[in-house]
């Protein structure tokens, strides 16, 4: 009698566990989606460098208005880019540039099909239908998107384009999603997130870069909670021999005098983007 | 004749050692420390300086003062760490950036070794072995080679520090050396930036330890003479700080991450795997130094006290009693947040000098052959050890800088915004490559005392792509809708450019009414115009024309205080030479 009671309890517990797992998994799949766009939604991010000296620059992205163009609904997305200015007593935020872009909504289903496409482009305003730019406290100037983003050759014409800052590339085809949810703590709070990542492949090429991105459906717009990049090679941990194969075994001692001993890529521009604030406000005055 | 050979042979041996040490630099003369796609980013700033120097002198036939492309235009000659005033920068006029930089370093390594040999052998009266030992520990120690790899240019000239000490000590007995010491100090001051206050502080400490008031007066005279000799540059530096000074925004606690602890200092001195400031000299010189400090404390009192205080200061807030905090309040010292780096110079110098004293003990061994063998073994071991572990700093990547293609454009500026503050990894390479295209960068790596922002209007803006939540390190180029040109009249009078060179601007001006010509460069008092009045218009250079004008206007940058400075420096040198000639007679 006792045995059958224990057995029954075990079966019930197992069933509950299985049910829990299914529910949890369903929840995980749900968080893959995006919150529907709504005027007033905003997200605010902070940028911190890996080197410890936090840049503390801020980015605020908000949906400020709606507009119908040729029968189709578009949103005015406002991107404010601030930089932190420190003095002895306090840190102030100084606005550098604002973009007002007229964009179609990023729908959850589109995002689910190909999240990499959205992380690859972020809120880069080159695909906007209309674009207005405000520098510092100046006037908003409407610009032609195609023309406005067509000056890249200024850098590309210089050998700077050969430096890792410019050559650095993330292969989004290698993007993976961790099959379990992770709890991530950022200044805006704690979130259960999906973890998207691209691992740096050191055997591929020196400019190969990676990233880690945590996304939650509880956060508006793209739902980005935290981004870490670029996961480049570790400084002073990789031998020149391994990289170039120029050192022959017999000449190794001699070549010590003529080849670089400590290679490695010193990257101070690696950084973390963290969500510091998000929500819904009435901002359709602009 | 025999005596001369006996004196020359150790010098030749020492030079042979130093040349062997720097041979990778000379063998790979045209090969860069920077590698594509890898970077040792600070080198781009050195290359920028070499390029702008050659551009001013060879391409524009000017004295190198004004650099238009640096932060909206600045008197670069006034910079405390510029290579412009260093005579070895003459290499930059004849060779490319890589070769000129390496040749300058090679020259200073050799001069540094000779200086230390002179100090030890001729002034401190060490034997040949002690002198060679001190020279190789000082020159081949990891401090200079590590900072060379970091391209910390101010440290290069401080290789002459032993020569200054030698002349300073000699000046006590012979006044003639007062002028020599002053000359060397002036030379060091031209390029050493924040290392100069450290040198002045420790030489003052050394003099005070002698407990001789007359010596202290001589030292003050040396400092004054050095100030006069270097007046042509010092006056410009002071003027630049006066015009652009800003308060350092770092608190004293900030320096803790760059300060030593006793453990890290010993680790840096003993183990070649450096972190932070590389100072590898090996276990033998460190042990010898400790032994000499204990046994020979009385004779070496000045050097030992200076070494202890240097170590103490380098500990910063890590020490129980923070001596550095008192200095932090003083001007210039407040900018030294990398204390381990700045005080590392004097630690290595005093250690090297003290080490050489050990060979006077060896000399006391009765068996001369055994003593010589022991000396040679010690020197040989330390030489090979330092060669093995520190020569790696000179091994360069097997690459050269890419050739510049295309013609120079009309000059304009670019502003990079929202990069990490002080992020040289982006701005340093960018500034150099843009300069080669005749484009200026408005937020270059800045001196901590100088203002952070310029009012010069950029033609383009650079934004990091991650500002749009794109995980990418690339930069996006955006045109500035508010850009009005590099020169324009406020009331729309006509102006056309005839020449736009760094220190010389020529315009054809046609104004029918009073107007103001705005030039998109930082204002500086050193600008003079052939017509109109040069003014500061919201931080920009401008020329006010109070009446209608139809003529050619030439603006030149030649600060009045630079001419006064040159005259005073020349006068000081001539008077010194006259005095020396009289004294010789």
Interface residues (C-beta under 8 A of the other chain):
Chain A: X45 X47 X49 X51 X52 X53 X55 X57 X59 X61 X79 X81 X83 X85 X86 X87 X88 X96 X97 X119 X120 X121 X122 X123 X124 X125 X133 X135 X138 X141 X143 X148 X149 X151 X152 X154 X155 X157 X158 X159 X160 X162 X163 X164 X165 X166 X167 X168 X170 X206 X207 X209 X211 X213 X222 X224 X227 X229 X230 X244 X246 X256 X257 X258 X259 X260 X261 X262 X263 X264 X265 X266 X267 X268 X269 X270 X271 X273
Chain B: X23 X24 X27 X28 X35 X36 X37 X38 X39 X40 X41 X247 X249 X251 X257 X388 X391 X392 X393 X395 X396 X397 X398 X401 X402 X404 X406 X414 X417 X418 X419 X420 X421 X422 X423 X424 X425 X426 X429 X430 X433 X434 X436 X437 X439 X452 X460 X461 X462 X463 X464 X465 X466 X467 X468 X469 X470 X471 X472 X473 X474 X475 X476 X477 X478 X479 X480 X481 X482
